[in-house]
Amino acid sequence: MTYKFNKLYMTIIFAVILTLSLAACTKSENNPGSSNQPTETPQQTTETPPNPDEPAWQLDTSPVDLTWFVGANWYPHSWGESLASKYVTEKTGVNIKLEMPSGEANEHITLMMTSGKLPDLITMGSWETAVKKLWEGDHVYALNELAEQYDPYFFQVAGDGTLKWYRQENGNTYGVPNDSYSPNLMHETGMTAANQTFLVRKDLYEDMGRPDLSTPEGFLNALQLLKDEYSTYKGQPISPFFAQGNVPYGMTEYLQNLLAVPHEKDGQVYDRITDPDYVTWLKTFRTAYERGLINVDFLVDSDTQVEEKTNNARYFMMVREWTGMAAVNPMLASSENPDSYYIAVDGPQNSNGDSAKLFPGNMDGWMVTMISKSTKNPERAIRFLTYLVSEEGQRDLFLGKEGETWDMVDGKPQLKPDMVQLLDNDIEKLEKEYGIMDTYWMVRNPVIINQWRPEKAPVIKQMEDFANSQADIDSGIYKGLDPLGDSDVAVAWSRISQNWEEVLPELITAKDEAAFDKIFESFLDRRNNYGFEQVMAFRQAELDARKAKMSE
C-alpha cells in the first residue's frame, strides 16, 4: 500500500510541475522581455532589402571581425593602428586582421585549402597557381552571386570590364583585381602603368660621357670603363649589373621586352626564348662574365644584399621596375652625393635598334581579392569589398580622413602639405602612422586614385615618364599566358621554367660560345621532352580566348 500511495503521490506532483512549466513557457512566449526566453532562436531579419543604387554596407555597421590574407610575405603593415584603417573600421564596423605568409604564398594557401579553414578575404597574385585552385575547388564565393543576394551596388562599382575579363566558363567571377588597366583607358588617359625600365646611376653614367648601352659593343665597353675607372664607391666595390627577379623575370621576360621581342607572329604565339636577338644578348652577358666585367652576384644576392647595395648606390646598371626606386631615389638625391640617384635610359636593344616594348598595365592587374566560403559573414564581406572598390572606399583608404590628412580644394581632394612632405621624405612614417596612399593596395584602382596623387618628385617622374614613353599599350593581353595549376600542361611548363632557371646561369658562366651553344641546345631538347608543344598550344588557345573577350 505504501508503495502504491507513494507512486500515486509522485504522479500528482509531476503533473503539477509539468502544468506550471507549460504555463511559464506560455507566459514567456507572450512576454519578449522575459528572462526565461530561449537564448538561441532563429532571427527574423528586419533589414531593408539592398538598393542596387546605394551601397549596402550602410545597412549594418555593427562591429564584425574579418581576417584578410595578403599573399605577400614582404608586406609589412597591420590594421587598426594607422589613421586610415581606424577610420574605415569606425565608419563600416569592419575590423580587419591581416595575415601574411611566412614563406611562399602558394604553399601557405594550399595548406589552408587542405585544412578547409581559409581567411574571410584572400588576396593573391593573379599569376599564382593557387588562384585557379581556389576557384575550381569551390573554396571561394562567386562574387556576382553574393552581390545579387546581399549588395547589388557591387555591379555599379566593380566595373563591367573587370567582371567580364575575370568571368569563368561557368559565367561566374570569383576575384576583383587591383591595378587593372584596359587598353582603351590607357589610350584615353596616357596612364599606362608601365614600370619596367633600364636604370643607370646618373653621376657615373654622365661622367662616362653617357655611353651607348643599346648595342652589345657599347654595353661591353661601358662595363670595361666601369671596371677600369669606377670600380669602387665609398670604399666598397660597385656591382656592375642587377636584374630584378633574377632568371624568371629580369633576365627572361623583362630583357625580352627591352629587346622588343614579339609575342606573336602572323597570329601565332612566338617562342621568345629562341629569338636571335635575345640569344645574342645572352651571349653578350657571357662575354662580360668571361672578361670579368660582371660577376654572379646579380644571380645569387639575397633581398637584403640587394636592398643594401641599392640604398648605397652600389649598382651601376639595373634592369629594374622604377616603382622599386620610388623611395630610394629621393633619399639618394638628398644625400651628400645628390647625383648618385638613378635615371632611366635606353638599355639593350635589338639588332634593328627598335625602342623597348614594355609591358603596360593590363586587365589581369596585379593581385586578385576573393571571399572564401569559410567566412561566417559573407554578407558583410561582400558589402565591405563593394565599399572598398567604390570611389568612397578608395578615397578613404588612399587619402584617409578629410580634415586630418586631406582637404577639399576647388572641388577636388588634395593631400595636406605635411602629408606630401612625408610622402617625399619619410614614407615609412606616412604608412605606419597614417596608412594612406599605397599602404593598403589590395584593391587599389588606379583609374580612381591616380587623380588624387600629388605631383611626383623629378627624380621619380623621369623614370615614370620614360617607362610610359616605351610602353606597348596593347601588349598587356600577352601577360600571363602560361598554364597554371595541376594539369599536365601546367606541370610541363613548371618543369620547363624550373629547368630554365638552372640553365641560364650556366649559359652566362659558360667557358666559351661553343659551350654556350651546347648547353642551350641541350635545354631545348629537354624542353621538348617535357611537353613544350603542349605549352605552346595552351598559350595559343589562351591568347585566342583573350582576343575574343576583348572584342565583346
KOLMIGU-360889 format. One line per field, with one value per residue (C-alpha): residue number from 0; x negated, y negated, z negated. Coordinates in Angstrom, 3 decimals, always signed. Layout:
N
num <- c(NUM | ...)
px <- c(X | ...)
py <- c(Y | ...)
pz <- c(Z | ...)
//
This chain:
552
num <- c(0 | 1 | 2 | 3 | 4 | 5 | 6 | 7 | 8 | 9 | 10 | 11 | 12 | 13 | 14 | 15 | 16 | 17 | 18 | 19 | 20 | 21 | 22 | 23 | 24 | 25 | 26 | 27 | 28 | 29 | 30 | 31 | 32 | 33 | 34 | 35 | 36 | 37 | 38 | 39 | 40 | 41 | 42 | 43 | 44 | 45 | 46 | 47 | 48 | 49 | 50 | 51 | 52 | 53 | 54 | 55 | 56 | 57 | 58 | 59 | 60 | 61 | 62 | 63 | 64 | 65 | 66 | 67 | 68 | 69 | 70 | 71 | 72 | 73 | 74 | 75 | 76 | 77 | 78 | 79 | 80 | 81 | 82 | 83 | 84 | 85 | 86 | 87 | 88 | 89 | 90 | 91 | 92 | 93 | 94 | 95 | 96 | 97 | 98 | 99 | 100 | 101 | 102 | 103 | 104 | 105 | 106 | 107 | 108 | 109 | 110 | 111 | 112 | 113 | 114 | 115 | 116 | 117 | 118 | 119 | 120 | 121 | 122 | 123 | 124 | 125 | 126 | 127 | 128 | 129 | 130 | 131 | 132 | 133 | 134 | 135 | 136 | 137 | 138 | 139 | 140 | 141 | 142 | 143 | 144 | 145 | 146 | 147 | 148 | 149 | 150 | 151 | 152 | 153 | 154 | 155 | 156 | 157 | 158 | 159 | 160 | 161 | 162 | 163 | 164 | 165 | 166 | 167 | 168 | 169 | 170 | 171 | 172 | 173 | 174 | 175 | 176 | 177 | 178 | 179 | 180 | 181 | 182 | 183 | 184 | 185 | 186 | 187 | 188 | 189 | 190 | 191 | 192 | 193 | 194 | 195 | 196 | 197 | 198 | 199 | 200 | 201 | 202 | 203 | 204 | 205 | 206 | 207 | 208 | 209 | 210 | 211 | 212 | 213 | 214 | 215 | 216 | 217 | 218 | 219 | 220 | 221 | 222 | 223 | 224 | 225 | 226 | 227 | 228 | 229 | 230 | 231 | 232 | 233 | 234 | 235 | 236 | 237 | 238 | 239 | 240 | 241 | 242 | 243 | 244 | 245 | 246 | 247 | 248 | 249 | 250 | 251 | 252 | 253 | 254 | 255 | 256 | 257 | 258 | 259 | 260 | 261 | 262 | 263 | 264 | 265 | 266 | 267 | 268 | 269 | 270 | 271 | 272 | 273 | 274 | 275 | 276 | 277 | 278 | 279 | 280 | 281 | 282 | 283 | 284 | 285 | 286 | 287 | 288 | 289 | 290 | 291 | 292 | 293 | 294 | 295 | 296 | 297 | 298 | 299 | 300 | 301 | 302 | 303 | 304 | 305 | 306 | 307 | 308 | 309 | 310 | 311 | 312 | 313 | 314 | 315 | 316 | 317 | 318 | 319 | 320 | 321 | 322 | 323 | 324 | 325 | 326 | 327 | 328 | 329 | 330 | 331 | 332 | 333 | 334 | 335 | 336 | 337 | 338 | 339 | 340 | 341 | 342 | 343 | 344 | 345 | 346 | 347 | 348 | 349 | 350 | 351 | 352 | 353 | 354 | 355 | 356 | 357 | 358 | 359 | 360 | 361 | 362 | 363 | 364 | 365 | 366 | 367 | 368 | 369 | 370 | 371 | 372 | 373 | 374 | 375 | 376 | 377 | 378 | 379 | 380 | 381 | 382 | 383 | 384 | 385 | 386 | 387 | 388 | 389 | 390 | 391 | 392 | 393 | 394 | 395 | 396 | 397 | 398 | 399 | 400 | 401 | 402 | 403 | 404 | 405 | 406 | 407 | 408 | 409 | 410 | 411 | 412 | 413 | 414 | 415 | 416 | 417 | 418 | 419 | 420 | 421 | 422 | 423 | 424 | 425 | 426 | 427 | 428 | 429 | 430 | 431 | 432 | 433 | 434 | 435 | 436 | 437 | 438 | 439 | 440 | 441 | 442 | 443 | 444 | 445 | 446 | 447 | 448 | 449 | 450 | 451 | 452 | 453 | 454 | 455 | 456 | 457 | 458 | 459 | 460 | 461 | 462 | 463 | 464 | 465 | 466 | 467 | 468 | 469 | 470 | 471 | 472 | 473 | 474 | 475 | 476 | 477 | 478 | 479 | 480 | 481 | 482 | 483 | 484 | 485 | 486 | 487 | 488 | 489 | 490 | 491 | 492 | 493 | 494 | 495 | 496 | 497 | 498 | 499 | 500 | 501 | 502 | 503 | 504 | 505 | 506 | 507 | 508 | 509 | 510 | 511 | 512 | 513 | 514 | 515 | 516 | 517 | 518 | 519 | 520 | 521 | 522 | 523 | 524 | 525 | 526 | 527 | 528 | 529 | 530 | 531 | 532 | 533 | 534 | 535 | 536 | 537 | 538 | 539 | 540 | 541 | 542 | 543 | 544 | 545 | 546 | 547 | 548 | 549 | 550 | 551)
px <- c(+0.000 | -2.731 | -4.432 | -1.205 | -0.448 | -3.960 | -3.689 | -0.327 | -1.649 | -4.705 | -2.480 | -0.346 | -3.407 | -4.915 | -1.660 | -1.552 | -5.166 | -4.507 | -1.419 | -3.320 | -6.190 | -3.860 | -2.228 | -5.590 | -6.617 | -3.359 | -3.869 | -7.465 | -6.416 | -3.862 | -6.404 | -9.512 | -11.214 | -11.074 | -14.384 | -13.204 | -13.202 | -15.467 | -18.908 | -19.103 | -16.144 | -16.053 | -16.487 | -13.901 | -15.640 | -14.097 | -16.872 | -15.783 | -16.485 | -19.599 | -19.023 | -21.069 | -21.654 | -23.012 | -25.940 | -24.595 | -27.356 | -25.393 | -22.597 | -24.742 | -27.737 | -27.794 | -31.259 | -32.478 | -35.927 | -37.195 | -40.512 | -42.342 | -45.169 | -47.607 | -49.784 | -52.983 | -55.447 | -57.163 | -54.004 | -54.862 | -51.621 | -48.921 | -45.351 | -43.975 | -46.964 | -47.068 | -44.638 | -43.137 | -42.468 | -40.923 | -38.751 | -37.467 | -36.696 | -34.854 | -32.852 | -31.908 | -32.180 | -34.565 | -37.771 | -40.450 | -43.059 | -45.753 | -47.583 | -50.713 | -52.561 | -55.886 | -57.148 | -55.776 | -52.186 | -51.120 | -52.238 | -50.639 | -47.207 | -47.337 | -47.792 | -44.828 | -42.722 | -43.663 | -42.620 | -39.347 | -39.955 | -40.534 | -40.583 | -37.475 | -39.230 | -42.116 | -44.410 | -46.787 | -48.911 | -46.823 | -49.510 | -49.646 | -48.610 | -46.626 | -44.179 | -42.831 | -42.732 | -40.620 | -38.170 | -37.967 | -37.941 | -34.849 | -36.774 | -35.616 | -32.282 | -31.199 | -31.209 | -28.349 | -26.131 | -26.992 | -26.362 | -22.977 | -21.939 | -23.499 | -24.763 | -23.787 | -25.539 | -28.684 | -27.896 | -27.984 | -31.408 | -33.309 | -33.269 | -31.728 | -35.034 | -36.803 | -33.946 | -33.819 | -37.592 | -37.679 | -34.438 | -34.924 | -33.321 | -30.500 | -29.595 | -30.882 | -33.535 | -35.496 | -38.025 | -38.451 | -41.884 | -43.897 | -45.888 | -43.791 | -44.045 | -42.181 | -43.897 | -41.122 | -41.691 | -45.440 | -44.971 | -42.480 | -44.368 | -48.031 | -48.330 | -49.990 | -51.157 | -54.377 | -57.062 | -59.818 | -62.895 | -66.609 | -68.301 | -71.804 | -73.442 | -73.261 | -76.650 | -78.635 | -76.738 | -77.247 | -80.872 | -81.461 | -80.054 | -76.627 | -77.852 | -75.657 | -74.291 | -71.914 | -74.367 | -76.455 | -79.643 | -78.613 | -77.372 | -80.674 | -82.730 | -80.813 | -81.378 | -85.079 | -85.263 | -83.471 | -85.987 | -88.977 | -87.960 | -84.925 | -85.242 | -84.651 | -82.383 | -82.940 | -85.428 | -83.002 | -83.033 | -80.493 | -78.235 | -78.101 | -74.667 | -71.416 | -68.373 | -65.163 | -63.578 | -66.685 | -66.233 | -62.447 | -61.725 | -64.640 | -66.784 | -63.929 | -60.593 | -61.899 | -65.030 | -62.930 | -60.658 | -63.655 | -64.667 | -61.116 | -60.954 | -57.483 | -54.886 | -53.260 | -53.915 | -51.154 | -48.640 | -50.712 | -52.340 | -56.081 | -58.807 | -60.579 | -63.349 | -64.869 | -64.680 | -68.066 | -68.383 | -67.654 | -70.227 | -72.762 | -72.323 | -72.621 | -75.934 | -76.882 | -76.417 | -78.523 | -81.307 | -81.045 | -81.417 | -84.369 | -86.161 | -85.482 | -83.182 | -80.251 | -80.088 | -77.368 | -76.184 | -73.111 | -72.107 | -72.735 | -72.319 | -69.660 | -66.917 | -68.833 | -72.003 | -70.106 | -68.489 | -71.811 | -73.507 | -70.567 | -70.324 | -74.041 | -74.067 | -76.385 | -74.825 | -75.800 | -73.117 | -69.806 | -67.023 | -64.529 | -60.995 | -61.099 | -58.456 | -61.002 | -63.145 | -60.392 | -61.617 | -65.330 | -65.851 | -64.711 | -66.943 | -69.966 | -69.149 | -69.258 | -72.493 | -75.973 | -76.255 | -72.992 | -73.680 | -74.005 | -70.337 | -69.156 | -67.742 | -66.050 | -67.921 | -67.857 | -69.319 | -69.841 | -68.046 | -67.529 | -69.643 | -67.215 | -67.657 | -63.945 | -62.760 | -61.733 | -58.200 | -57.488 | -54.573 | -51.860 | -49.136 | -46.590 | -43.172 | -44.666 | -46.003 | -48.479 | -46.612 | -43.052 | -40.890 | -38.373 | -35.875 | -36.305 | -33.468 | -34.966 | -33.683 | -30.819 | -29.875 | -29.559 | -27.110 | -29.467 | -32.413 | -30.824 | -29.500 | -32.924 | -34.536 | -31.963 | -32.727 | -36.473 | -36.204 | -33.814 | -35.126 | -34.219 | -36.223 | -39.137 | -39.278 | -39.029 | -41.891 | -44.056 | -43.640 | -42.458 | -40.102 | -39.035 | -40.350 | -43.172 | -45.139 | -43.372 | -41.140 | -38.722 | -40.346 | -38.353 | -36.108 | -38.979 | -40.531 | -44.076 | -46.640 | -47.668 | -51.162 | -52.583 | -51.379 | -53.055 | -56.253 | -56.090 | -55.425 | -58.609 | -60.843 | -59.509 | -57.169 | -57.667 | -56.115 | -53.365 | -52.385 | -52.743 | -51.024 | -48.557 | -48.177 | -47.362 | -48.453 | -49.623 | -49.691 | -46.615 | -46.890 | -44.940 | -42.012 | -43.656 | -42.012 | -44.446 | -41.702 | -40.231 | -43.184 | -45.711 | -43.675 | -44.481 | -48.207 | -50.399 | -52.946 | -55.895 | -59.381 | -61.526 | -63.829 | -60.800 | -58.876 | -61.809 | -61.696 | -57.907 | -57.775 | -60.467 | -58.541 | -55.299 | -57.015 | -58.138 | -55.015 | -53.452 | -49.868 | -48.272 | -50.722 | -49.037 | -46.993 | -50.143 | -50.972 | -50.301 | -49.613 | -51.393 | -49.363 | -48.858 | -47.555 | -47.929 | -47.045 | -49.508 | -50.358 | -50.860 | -53.207 | -55.090 | -55.509 | -56.612 | -59.360 | -60.479 | -60.599 | -62.361 | -64.977 | -65.451 | -66.230 | -69.022 | -70.292 | -70.587 | -73.347 | -75.183 | -74.883 | -76.282 | -79.183 | -79.954 | -83.672 | -83.178 | -80.499 | -80.690 | -79.890 | -77.034 | -75.545 | -75.804 | -74.091 | -71.343 | -70.628 | -70.529 | -67.936 | -65.773 | -65.835 | -64.741 | -62.085 | -60.560 | -60.626 | -58.857 | -55.954 | -56.743 | -54.489 | -51.501 | -52.527 | -52.574 | -49.160 | -47.820 | -49.257 | -47.674 | -44.266 | -44.530 | -45.540 | -42.675 | -40.229 | -41.541 | -41.210 | -37.623 | -36.905 | -38.426 | -36.240 | -32.974)
py <- c(+0.000 | -2.378 | -1.770 | -2.406 | -5.543 | -6.968 | -6.205 | -7.972 | -10.918 | -11.305 | -11.137 | -14.009 | -16.094 | -15.513 | -16.567 | -19.807 | -20.624 | -19.932 | -22.169 | -25.017 | -24.630 | -24.831 | -27.917 | -29.557 | -28.801 | -30.253 | -33.391 | -33.647 | -33.412 | -36.162 | -38.338 | -39.100 | -40.707 | -37.607 | -36.334 | -32.802 | -33.351 | -30.839 | -32.314 | -30.755 | -31.335 | -31.818 | -35.523 | -37.123 | -39.666 | -43.113 | -44.647 | -46.670 | -44.817 | -46.213 | -49.002 | -48.435 | -52.193 | -52.538 | -50.895 | -48.190 | -48.469 | -51.340 | -48.927 | -47.296 | -48.961 | -46.802 | -45.551 | -42.488 | -40.905 | -39.695 | -38.004 | -39.070 | -37.011 | -39.027 | -36.736 | -38.745 | -37.676 | -41.058 | -43.066 | -44.975 | -46.609 | -45.898 | -47.103 | -49.158 | -51.328 | -53.710 | -56.589 | -55.327 | -51.793 | -53.050 | -55.479 | -52.737 | -50.465 | -53.212 | -54.002 | -50.492 | -48.480 | -46.063 | -45.313 | -43.552 | -41.095 | -40.969 | -37.684 | -37.223 | -34.018 | -33.407 | -31.763 | -31.119 | -32.297 | -29.437 | -26.804 | -28.635 | -28.975 | -25.406 | -24.108 | -26.205 | -24.715 | -21.234 | -22.059 | -23.568 | -26.701 | -29.801 | -33.501 | -35.550 | -37.597 | -36.356 | -38.455 | -36.546 | -37.362 | -36.928 | -34.628 | -32.284 | -28.668 | -28.727 | -31.224 | -28.714 | -26.061 | -28.338 | -28.932 | -25.415 | -23.766 | -25.712 | -27.356 | -30.909 | -32.530 | -33.713 | -37.461 | -38.046 | -35.621 | -37.203 | -40.650 | -39.681 | -38.446 | -40.999 | -44.044 | -44.629 | -48.013 | -45.950 | -45.758 | -49.552 | -49.983 | -46.802 | -47.668 | -45.512 | -45.275 | -43.710 | -41.322 | -40.257 | -39.787 | -37.513 | -35.714 | -31.943 | -29.421 | -28.853 | -32.534 | -33.437 | -35.897 | -34.967 | -37.770 | -41.528 | -42.677 | -45.654 | -47.822 | -46.657 | -48.707 | -48.338 | -49.271 | -51.765 | -53.509 | -53.711 | -55.175 | -57.729 | -58.859 | -58.225 | -56.347 | -53.091 | -51.763 | -50.655 | -50.248 | -48.346 | -50.488 | -50.222 | -52.318 | -53.701 | -55.676 | -59.253 | -60.560 | -57.576 | -57.465 | -61.168 | -61.138 | -58.351 | -60.602 | -58.936 | -55.794 | -53.880 | -50.863 | -49.734 | -47.558 | -44.619 | -46.510 | -49.678 | -47.672 | -45.798 | -48.978 | -50.746 | -47.798 | -47.850 | -51.575 | -50.987 | -48.299 | -50.431 | -53.751 | -53.419 | -50.055 | -51.307 | -53.786 | -54.888 | -52.083 | -49.420 | -47.600 | -48.703 | -45.945 | -46.438 | -44.978 | -43.924 | -42.128 | -42.233 | -38.880 | -37.096 | -34.489 | -34.017 | -37.741 | -40.138 | -38.008 | -36.492 | -38.259 | -41.691 | -41.562 | -40.310 | -43.342 | -45.667 | -43.990 | -44.354 | -40.618 | -39.978 | -37.917 | -36.614 | -36.450 | -36.122 | -35.389 | -32.586 | -32.717 | -33.278 | -31.320 | -34.326 | -32.383 | -31.295 | -34.766 | -35.562 | -38.998 | -37.566 | -34.803 | -37.389 | -39.372 | -36.289 | -35.662 | -39.283 | -38.650 | -35.505 | -37.553 | -40.138 | -37.381 | -35.835 | -39.222 | -39.770 | -42.739 | -41.250 | -38.650 | -36.292 | -38.444 | -39.558 | -35.895 | -34.992 | -38.142 | -37.920 | -40.542 | -42.025 | -42.365 | -43.923 | -46.443 | -47.328 | -47.890 | -49.869 | -52.159 | -52.876 | -53.410 | -50.478 | -49.326 | -50.843 | -49.409 | -47.831 | -46.018 | -47.146 | -48.443 | -52.146 | -51.790 | -49.915 | -53.052 | -55.473 | -55.620 | -55.203 | -57.884 | -60.839 | -59.558 | -59.356 | -62.763 | -64.327 | -62.587 | -64.059 | -62.939 | -64.288 | -62.953 | -59.345 | -58.589 | -56.534 | -57.591 | -55.640 | -55.404 | -53.252 | -49.901 | -46.789 | -46.955 | -44.518 | -44.499 | -46.921 | -49.470 | -49.403 | -51.053 | -48.790 | -47.432 | -47.416 | -45.706 | -48.213 | -47.614 | -45.027 | -43.693 | -40.971 | -43.620 | -42.621 | -40.709 | -39.466 | -39.571 | -36.830 | -35.919 | -32.425 | -30.050 | -29.645 | -33.062 | -33.230 | -36.670 | -36.502 | -39.409 | -41.721 | -40.541 | -41.356 | -44.666 | -45.604 | -44.635 | -46.703 | -49.664 | -49.297 | -49.218 | -52.176 | -55.703 | -56.402 | -53.444 | -54.173 | -57.726 | -56.669 | -54.189 | -56.219 | -59.685 | -58.983 | -61.250 | -64.621 | -67.482 | -65.400 | -64.178 | -65.890 | -68.835 | -69.586 | -72.260 | -73.644 | -70.618 | -68.133 | -66.140 | -67.258 | -65.938 | -68.320 | -69.812 | -67.950 | -64.657 | -65.491 | -66.235 | -62.852 | -61.190 | -62.710 | -62.323 | -59.725 | -57.292 | -54.752 | -57.152 | -58.052 | -54.404 | -53.368 | -56.310 | -57.405 | -54.327 | -56.418 | -56.459 | -52.965 | -51.354 | -49.187 | -48.451 | -45.175 | -46.530 | -49.718 | -51.124 | -53.412 | -54.917 | -56.413 | -57.118 | -58.458 | -61.670 | -62.352 | -61.725 | -64.783 | -65.658 | -63.277 | -64.480 | -64.981 | -62.082 | -59.764 | -61.368 | -60.977 | -57.206 | -57.040 | -59.231 | -57.143 | -53.926 | -55.442 | -56.562 | -52.996 | -51.174 | -48.830 | -49.595 | -46.705 | -44.075 | -43.582 | -40.804 | -38.668 | -38.765 | -35.539 | -33.198 | -30.308 | -27.398 | -27.292 | -24.674 | -20.902 | -19.972 | -18.015 | -21.066 | -23.174 | -20.554 | -20.502 | -24.272 | -24.162 | -21.669 | -23.745 | -27.033 | -25.477 | -23.974 | -27.345 | -28.927 | -26.385 | -26.635 | -30.398 | -30.836 | -28.003 | -29.894 | -33.109 | -31.332 | -29.042 | -28.966 | -29.869 | -30.315 | -26.671 | -25.591 | -28.113 | -26.628 | -23.089 | -23.984 | -25.874 | -23.077 | -20.549 | -22.679 | -22.905 | -19.105 | -18.656 | -21.300 | -19.337 | -16.142 | -17.894 | -18.863 | -22.281 | -21.677 | -21.326 | -24.503 | -26.452 | -25.057 | -26.184 | -29.672 | -29.920 | -28.871 | -31.320 | -34.163 | -33.422 | -33.395 | -36.729 | -38.308 | -37.095 | -38.644 | -41.955 | -42.048 | -41.537)
pz <- c(+0.000 | -0.892 | +2.443 | +4.394 | +2.382 | +2.956 | +6.672 | +6.895 | +4.901 | +7.183 | +10.262 | +8.971 | +8.103 | +11.548 | +13.236 | +11.209 | +12.104 | +15.787 | +15.748 | +14.101 | +16.575 | +19.565 | +18.111 | +17.583 | +21.173 | +22.471 | +20.396 | +21.585 | +25.240 | +24.728 | +22.944 | +25.101 | +22.150 | +20.057 | +18.741 | +19.472 | +23.245 | +25.060 | +25.843 | +29.307 | +31.585 | +35.342 | +36.024 | +38.229 | +40.393 | +40.439 | +42.539 | +45.536 | +48.810 | +50.559 | +53.046 | +56.216 | +56.390 | +52.849 | +51.001 | +48.698 | +46.104 | +44.590 | +43.620 | +40.937 | +39.303 | +36.195 | +35.185 | +37.075 | +37.426 | +40.794 | +41.483 | +44.649 | +46.124 | +48.236 | +50.324 | +49.994 | +47.306 | +47.543 | +46.769 | +43.571 | +42.488 | +39.928 | +39.449 | +36.602 | +35.743 | +38.701 | +39.098 | +42.355 | +41.103 | +37.854 | +39.800 | +42.120 | +39.167 | +37.286 | +40.395 | +41.543 | +38.326 | +40.057 | +38.202 | +40.218 | +39.041 | +41.704 | +42.245 | +44.349 | +45.242 | +43.569 | +46.732 | +50.204 | +50.577 | +52.849 | +50.378 | +47.470 | +49.059 | +50.421 | +46.880 | +45.800 | +48.576 | +47.393 | +43.842 | +45.023 | +42.958 | +45.041 | +44.099 | +44.892 | +47.580 | +49.708 | +51.894 | +54.160 | +57.195 | +60.334 | +61.734 | +58.725 | +59.275 | +56.019 | +57.503 | +60.012 | +57.293 | +55.116 | +57.954 | +59.321 | +55.902 | +54.797 | +51.954 | +52.723 | +53.496 | +56.905 | +56.290 | +58.718 | +56.761 | +53.405 | +54.840 | +56.237 | +52.797 | +50.471 | +52.349 | +55.995 | +55.774 | +56.365 | +60.079 | +60.347 | +58.775 | +59.695 | +63.357 | +66.046 | +67.910 | +64.950 | +64.197 | +67.823 | +68.044 | +64.993 | +65.809 | +65.957 | +68.289 | +65.784 | +66.004 | +62.527 | +61.408 | +58.287 | +57.867 | +58.105 | +59.315 | +58.211 | +60.624 | +63.572 | +66.774 | +70.042 | +73.326 | +74.076 | +70.768 | +71.342 | +74.798 | +73.478 | +70.381 | +71.205 | +67.904 | +68.933 | +65.560 | +67.254 | +64.614 | +66.416 | +67.003 | +67.633 | +64.957 | +64.551 | +61.773 | +63.022 | +61.912 | +63.209 | +66.481 | +67.173 | +66.049 | +68.574 | +71.295 | +71.453 | +73.254 | +75.694 | +73.826 | +76.560 | +78.510 | +77.299 | +78.146 | +76.320 | +73.350 | +73.003 | +73.466 | +70.683 | +68.345 | +69.179 | +68.407 | +65.123 | +64.169 | +65.126 | +63.569 | +61.292 | +59.595 | +56.035 | +54.265 | +50.686 | +50.248 | +51.424 | +54.781 | +57.367 | +58.664 | +62.427 | +63.064 | +61.408 | +62.845 | +60.843 | +60.240 | +61.422 | +64.176 | +64.448 | +64.703 | +65.134 | +67.432 | +69.415 | +69.889 | +68.842 | +71.027 | +73.948 | +73.556 | +73.615 | +76.872 | +78.264 | +78.910 | +80.381 | +78.549 | +81.703 | +85.426 | +88.001 | +85.264 | +83.770 | +80.331 | +80.749 | +78.985 | +77.489 | +75.772 | +79.100 | +80.636 | +82.278 | +80.651 | +77.215 | +77.688 | +78.886 | +75.695 | +73.508 | +75.260 | +74.556 | +70.841 | +71.195 | +72.778 | +69.993 | +67.402 | +69.243 | +69.249 | +65.572 | +66.257 | +64.348 | +61.630 | +60.491 | +57.591 | +59.565 | +59.756 | +56.137 | +53.993 | +51.293 | +50.964 | +48.038 | +50.098 | +52.988 | +50.648 | +49.030 | +52.392 | +53.765 | +50.748 | +51.010 | +54.789 | +55.376 | +58.631 | +61.972 | +64.280 | +63.346 | +65.176 | +62.594 | +62.164 | +61.417 | +58.719 | +56.622 | +56.616 | +55.601 | +52.001 | +52.716 | +55.370 | +53.196 | +50.405 | +52.710 | +54.209 | +50.745 | +49.729 | +49.684 | +53.311 | +54.763 | +58.275 | +57.166 | +57.861 | +60.831 | +64.184 | +66.956 | +70.270 | +73.376 | +72.466 | +74.595 | +77.948 | +80.791 | +83.937 | +85.626 | +82.844 | +82.009 | +78.817 | +75.968 | +75.840 | +72.152 | +70.503 | +69.562 | +67.066 | +68.123 | +67.302 | +65.115 | +62.768 | +60.103 | +57.401 | +57.065 | +53.938 | +53.167 | +50.448 | +49.044 | +48.241 | +44.775 | +43.779 | +41.299 | +42.595 | +46.391 | +46.459 | +44.540 | +46.618 | +49.990 | +48.681 | +47.334 | +50.635 | +52.510 | +50.275 | +50.839 | +54.640 | +54.709 | +55.088 | +51.459 | +50.175 | +52.485 | +51.161 | +47.515 | +47.789 | +50.160 | +48.665 | +45.126 | +43.221 | +44.545 | +42.450 | +40.981 | +43.981 | +46.867 | +47.684 | +50.485 | +52.686 | +55.622 | +55.518 | +55.615 | +52.727 | +52.037 | +49.569 | +46.834 | +47.298 | +44.293 | +45.795 | +49.113 | +47.220 | +45.518 | +48.863 | +50.257 | +47.220 | +44.772 | +46.464 | +43.668 | +41.142 | +43.609 | +43.976 | +40.342 | +38.663 | +41.316 | +43.548 | +46.608 | +50.235 | +51.210 | +47.762 | +48.347 | +52.053 | +52.113 | +54.171 | +55.435 | +58.566 | +60.392 | +62.532 | +59.365 | +57.095 | +59.606 | +59.889 | +56.236 | +56.363 | +55.821 | +58.477 | +58.252 | +57.438 | +60.577 | +59.625 | +59.751 | +62.589 | +65.010 | +64.626 | +64.877 | +67.982 | +69.662 | +68.976 | +70.264 | +73.460 | +74.217 | +73.068 | +75.579 | +74.591 | +76.446 | +75.160 | +71.800 | +73.393 | +73.605 | +69.939 | +68.061 | +70.977 | +69.282 | +67.852 | +64.093 | +61.699 | +61.594 | +65.169 | +67.291 | +69.374 | +66.234 | +64.800 | +68.098 | +68.014 | +64.382 | +65.258 | +68.244 | +66.357 | +63.393 | +65.690 | +67.402 | +64.042 | +63.636 | +67.210 | +67.682 | +65.058 | +66.805 | +70.094 | +68.637 | +66.967 | +69.948 | +70.754 | +74.418 | +77.077 | +78.157 | +74.613 | +74.553 | +77.733 | +76.393 | +73.110 | +74.937 | +77.421 | +74.617 | +72.835 | +75.957 | +76.288 | +72.666 | +73.127 | +75.981 | +73.951 | +71.068 | +73.343 | +74.793 | +77.796 | +75.451 | +73.641 | +76.896 | +77.814 | +74.430 | +74.893 | +78.331 | +77.049 | +74.144 | +76.448 | +78.836 | +75.902 | +74.633 | +78.041 | +78.180 | +74.766 | +75.788 | +78.889 | +76.964)
//
